[in-house]
Amino acid sequence: MSFYYLPDLSAGSFRATALVSALTQQLPDLAQLDVVTTLPNRYSTFSVDDALEFERRPSLEIRRIRLPGHNSGMWDQSRAFLHFAKEARRHVQTRRYDLVYATSSRLMTAALGAWIAKRQKAKLYLDIRDIFVDTIMSVLPRRLAIVTRPFFSVIERWTIEQADRVNLVSGGFRSYFEIRYPSREYSFFSNGVDEEFIEAHARVNTREPARNPLTVLYAGNIGEGQGLHVIIPALAKRMQGRAVFKLIGDGGRKRALEAALQRAGVDNVELLPPVKREQLIDAYRGADVLFLHLNDYEAFKKVLPSKLFEYAAMGKPIWAGVSGYAADFVRSEISNAAVFNPCDADGAEEAFSRLSFVETPRAGFIEKFSRARLMRAMAADLLSLTRSHA
């Protein structure tokens, strides 16, 4: 179970699709794999006309549920999930499973997977990509967060306690889960570099000269978690004449970003809609610096953004406003990357001066964090539960 799946654009989509590919290569004879997901819905401004509601291949069936339209707001996303849950339950009610896998940055997707596993007396493998209970205290209005957190804490506890194994995408999650749920089995398969980006890495040109002004590219969600509406207006103003910013994506705080840019009176920021991966790689190649930012919230000190992996593969300088586990990861694993504290325009400007504006091959990183290699190992870990079930 994954709320997102290719051809949708999201970290969860790319991860789930890579895992399914690895699983189909390792399934025992006569095994059947069902994927329950949604039709592309990550952004209201991005749609894929040829995405199929049903796909059937040998040993694999994919069911994509059509959702009501939403604009990334909390209430319309809740409505979309309730529809997904209703249709997913209807889809699985006549089927019998030995193992349920659920990947979740959305707690309720994990809870739905846990409910199905419990009902069918199946093994449950959870892949946790975010700590929802932590995050809501940062991104929701304080009063709403205080009211809803006890409810979601109960849901989290029930969900995690159903699991036979829990994978944590970020090592920064370890203390949170091991303290609260010490009796669970944990694994640690991170996000990784997809094949498209490994191929792009093979064409890194170390002699490419830097231009002036430099092109700084951000690609991804534009939401509260990214805090672009906080950092970009002030930073772009400081960097006028030295850099132009291209921001590719959409999300719940895009309008706030547009308003903040207008108030700041900057003219070196261009907002572009989401694009498919082939076009995204072309955009990366055309940039001089790749930009990443997380809002200055305590919860985000534990996360490891999936975007770092594709950025690193492109060989471009990386300019990252992150803290905690992600900052440590960048410093230890990625060459020619400069870290600054989130929402700190002064620190960002200083970090920019530490970058070398040439492309840098990162072959060691690619080898260590190849998505295909990581997902083969994760697929074997997942299937080990079916053997113990038998």
N, C-alpha and C positions, 0 to 999 in steps of 0.2 A: 504494500500500500504506500502510495506517494501522492501527495496532493498535486505535485508537478511532475511532468514527464515530457520527453521530447515529442513534438517539436517546440514545446514551451521553453521560454528563456528564464532559467533560474538555476542557482546552485543545486537545489534539490532535484531538478529535472536532469541535469547532467550526471549527477551522482547516481541516481536511481537507474538511469539508462545504462551507465557503464557497469553497474552491478548485475543487471539483468543479462547483459552480454556475457559477463564472466560466469554467471550461473548456468546459462544454457550450454556452455562448454563443459561443465562439470556435473550436470544432472545425471543421475543413474538412469539405466534403461527403463523405459515406460513411465518415467516421471513426467508430471505436468506442472508448468509454472503459469500462474495467473497474475496479471498485473491489473490492479484496480486504481485508476487515476482520473484525471480530468482532461477535457479538451483545453487547448491553450487559453489561459486566463490571467497570466501574471500581470499584464498591462492592458488597459482598455485601448491603448493606442497601437497594440501589436496583435495581429491575428494571422492565423495560418489556415487558408481555405481548404487545403488538401489533407488536413489531419482527420484520421478516421476514428469513428466511435468504436468500431470493432476491428481488431486485427487478429488473424489466426495464422499461426505458423506451426511447424512440427514442434511439439512439446511446449509451445508458448501461446497464450491468448492475452490480448490487451483489451481492456474495457475502459474507454475514456468517457467520462460522464460530462454532459453539457451543463454548465452552470448558468444561473441568471447573471446578468451584467453587473459589474461593480467597478468602483473607482478607487479601490485600495483603502476606503474608509473602514473603520472598525465594524460598524453595524452592517454595512452591505457585505463585508467579508464574512461576518458571522452568518448572515443569511445564506451566502454561497456555500459555506461549510455545512450547514444543516441540510441543504439540498444534497450535497455530496454524500453525507452520512446516510441519509434516507435511501438514496439510490444504490450506494455501496452495500448496505445491508440487504436490500432486495436482490442484488446481484449474487451475493454469496449464500443466500439462505438455502439453496438446493444443492450446494456443493460441500464437499468435505475436504478439509485440509489437515496435513500433518504438521505444518509449520506456517506461521504467519510472521512476515517481516514488515515493519512499519518504519518509515523514515520521517523524522519530524523536526522542523523548526517550529511547527505549530503543534502545541501540546495535544490538541484535540484529535489530530490525525493519529498520533501515538495511542491515545485513549481509545479511539475507534478500533485500531488494530488489536489492542488488548481485549476489548469487548468481544471481538470476533474469535480470537484465540481461546478465550475462556469459555465461550459458548460451545465451541467445537472441540474443547479439550485438546487443543493443539499447542505445540511449543511456540514461544514468542521471542523474537529477536527484535530489539528496539535499536534504532540508529538515531542518536540524539545530536542535533545540530545547533541547538540553542537552549538556553535555560529560560523557559517562558515565564515562570513565576518571578524570576529575577528581573527580566526585561520589562514586565508590565509596570514595575515600580519606577522605572525610568521614563518610559515612553507615554504612559497614560497620565491624564490629569490626576493630581495627588489624591483627591477625594475618591475618584473612581477606582484608582489602584488599591487604596486601603480597603474599600468595600469588596472588591473582586478577588484580592489575593488569597484570602482564606479558602474561598471556593476552589480556586485553581490549585492551591497547595494540596487540598484533599484529592483532587483529580490526579495531580502529579504522583502523589504517594501511591494511590491505588494502581495507577498505570505502571509505574516502575516495579512495584511489588508483584505484578503479574509476569514480569519478564524472566525468561530463563537466561538470557544474556543481554547486556546493554553495551552498545558501542558508543564511545564518546569521540566526536569529531575533533575536539580541541582538548589538548592536555590540560588547559586551564580549567576545564570542567571537573577534573578529578576530585579535588577536595570537596566541592559542593556535594557530589553524589556519594562518594565513599563515606563521608561523615553521616549523611542522612540515611543512606541505604547500604549499610556495610555487608549485608548478606547477599547482595547481588553479585553476579559474575560480570566483569568489565573487560572490554577490549578497546583498542585505541587505533582505529584506522582513520586517518585524516583525509581531508580532500586532497586532490592531486592534479597533475597536469594531463590534460586530455591529448589524444593523438594529434588533433589539428594543431595544437600549440607546439607539440614536439616537432612536427613537420616545419612549422614556422621558425622554430629555434634553429633548425638546420640551415636557415638562410640569413642568420644574423650577420650583418656587415660591420665589422669593427672599424672600418675606415670612413664610415659615413660622417661627413662634417655636420656640426651643429649649425642651426640657423639663428637669425636674430630678426624679430623676436622668436623665441622658442614656442613650440606648440605643446601645451600641457593637456593631456586627455584623461578624462574620467569616464568610465563606462559601468553602468550598473543601476541599482535602485536609487531613487531620489526620495528618501523617506526621513522620518524622524531619526532613525538609527544612524543614518549617514551624516546628518547635520550639515549638509552642503549649504543650506540657507543661512547657517551661522558663520561658516568659515569663508566661503567663496567671495561674497561681496567685498569684505575688507581686504582679503588677500589679493583679489584681482586688481583692486585699486592700487595697492602697493606695487604690483608687478607690471603696471602699465608701461609700455615701451619695451619691456623685457620678455613678456610672455603673453600669449593668448590662450584662453581656456576653452576647450570643447568638451561639453558634458553630454554624453549619450545615455539616454534612459528616460524613465518615467517613475512616478510614484506619488504618494500622498502629500509630499511637501514640495512638489514642483511649483505650485502656485506661490507658495511662501518664498521660494527661491527667486522666482520671477519678480515678485514685489520688492524683495530686498535688493536685487540688482538695480531695479529702477530707482529706488531711493538713494542708492550709493552713486548712481550716475556713471556706472562703468560701461565701457563700450568694447571691452576685450574678452567678453564671455559669450559663447554661442551654445544654445540649447538645441539638441538634436534628438529625434525620436529613437526608440529602441530599434535595433537592426539584427538580422540573422548573423550567425557566427562567421560566415565567410566574409561578410562586409565588415564585421567587427575586427577581424584580423587585419584587413586592409587599413582600417582606421588606426589600429595600433602601429602598423608599419609606418604610417604617415606622421606619427607623433614623435616628439623629441623626449618627452617625459611622461610617465604614467602616474596619475594621482589617485590616492586612496585616502578616505577619511571616515572615522567613526565618531559619533557624537560623544561628548564628555560625560558619559554615564558610568557608574560603578559596574553595572552588569557587563559592559563591553570590555572590561579588563580581562575577562575570562575567554573571550571568543578568539577564533582564528579565521579571518575572512577568506572565503574561497577564492576571491578575486586575486589575492596575492600569488596564487599558483600560476594562473595564466599570465599575469603581469610579468612574473619572473622569467617565464619561458620565452617571452618576446625579446629579452636581452636589453630592454630599454632601462634608463635610470628610473628608479621608483621613489616617489615623494609621498611619504605615508604619515598621516596624522592618526596614530594609534598609540595605545598605552598597554600596560600589563603584559599578558602572555603574548599578544600579537607583536608588540614592540620588541620583546626579547627574541621572538622567532625571527623577525626581520633582521635584527642585528647579528644573529648567530648563523643564519642560513642563506641570506641573500646578499650578494656583493653589489656594490654601487647602488645602495639604497639609503636614503636619509629619513630618519624618524623625527617627528616633532610631537609635542603634546596636543591632543585634540582641541580644536577651537582657539588655538593660539596663533594668531596671524604673525606676530613678531617672531615666534619660534619657527614658524613655517618658512618665513623669509630667510632666516639664518640657516635652516636645514637645506634650503635650495642651493645655497652657496657651497655646500659640501659635496654636491653631486658632480660627477664627471659626465659631461654631455656627449658621450659616445656610447655605442652599443657594446654590451658586455656578455660574451657567451657564459652560460651557467650550466654546463654539462653535468657537473656533479649534482646540482639541485634536480635537474631533469631525471637523472637516473634514480635518485633517492625517492622522488615523489611522483613517479610515473603512475597515473591513475590506473592504467591497465594492470600493473603489477600489484598495486594496493588492493584493487577490487578482486583480483584472483585470490589473494590471501583472505580477503573478507568473505568471499563466496565459500571458500573451504571452511572457514570458521562457522559460517551460517549452516552449511550442510552437515557439519559435525553434530548439530543438535538433532537432525533427523535420524542419524545413526544411533544416538543415545535413546531417542524416542522408540526406535524399533526394538 
